Amino acid sequence: MLAYVVKRLLLMVPTLVGILFVSFVVIQFVPGGPVEQLVRELRGGGVGGEVAATGGVYRGAQGVDPERVAEFRKMYGFDRPAHERFLEMLARYAVFDLGNSYLHHKGVWQLMVEKLPVSISLGVWSFLLVYAVSIPLGIAKAVRHGSRFDVWTSVAILVGYAIPGFVLGVALLVLFGGGTFWQLFPLRGLTSDNFAELSLAGKVLDYFWHLAMPLACLTVGSFAVTTMLTKNTFLEEIRKQYVLTARAKGLSEGRVFYRHVFRNAMIPLVTAFPAAFVGAFFAGSLLIETLFSLDGLGLLSYEAVIRRDYPVVLGSLYVFSLIGLLTRLVTDLAYTWVDPRVKFGAAG
């Protein structure tokens, strides 16, 4: 097992290098880099990504001293060959130095840490809520397969699945955010302005009061997938031969279900926990964050791409890719914990 883990960790290095190399090469051909955008701002042309080049000279640089443009290129490091910049970036990333943002003039790590509270709040609570509701509901549907309960719950979760999260968000804002009808929930932010003055219970209530509508938008569409996966997995196990054998031996339904069916049926669900958790944590919806004025990692990444903030783009890509690869490893190791029959690195 140790040899397998070491092998997987070593394979992550060329994978990360390949991801960064492809992204770095693509960035070199994207028009409207930070130099062009800075020149456009100085000329009063605003900020935009569509900047053409004519004869090797930036169109946005027309009317700007070429020496100033050369200074800007040196400031951002574009006066050096691309391969030197790439190798320097790899050396910094090897010690987890992600550099500084062009736009915010802060360290990339500092920016990501500042946005983490929103991403943690949305990711962790949406993950826990989805699994806390979907797994018991899926088990209940499997046990009552074909009943009215099964039919009506299927209709309810499929209707929720069909509604896009941002559409639900707009509807909730109109209905309960004071848009047209009732002012029941706050419109923006993660906490109230007087959060520091509240008691502990008041802070908890205020925190979840602000999260109610964003979490509803993020989770309603996710219930269907996890619930139906749970139901179908348990149904498949219930119909297997070993369950009939256990019943034939006189075991009670409860013992058959919880002693035999439950553990085998939970294997695909438990092994999916790490990937689902990380996915919920980092895949924060840009539209949801924008709707409810939540400044999280999704909004930071989008802004970095639009404003060509390359250190933030590549730094966040590096961190997310590394966490994704580690999550895949943890998911594989979870198989051996849930199902001892699975052995990695075994001979043959």
Secondary structure, 3 states (H helix, E strand, C coil): CHHHHHHHHHHHHHHHHHHHHHHHHHHHCCCCCHHHHHHHHHCCCCCCCCCCEECCEEHHHCCCCHHHHHHHHHHHCCCCCHHHHHHHHHHHHHCCCCCECCCCCCEHHHHHHHHHHHHHHHHHHHHHHHHHHHHHHHHHHHHCCCCHHHHHHHHHHHHHHHCCHHHHHHHHHHHHECCCCCECCCCCCCCCCCHHHCCHHHHHHHHHHHHHHHHHHHHCCCHHHHHHHHHHHHHHHHCCHHHHHHHHCCCCHHHHHHHHHHHHHCHHHHHCHHHHHHHHHHCCCHHHHHHCCCCCHHHHHHHHHHCCCHHHHHHHHHHHHHHHHHHHHHHHHHHHHHCCCCCCCCCC
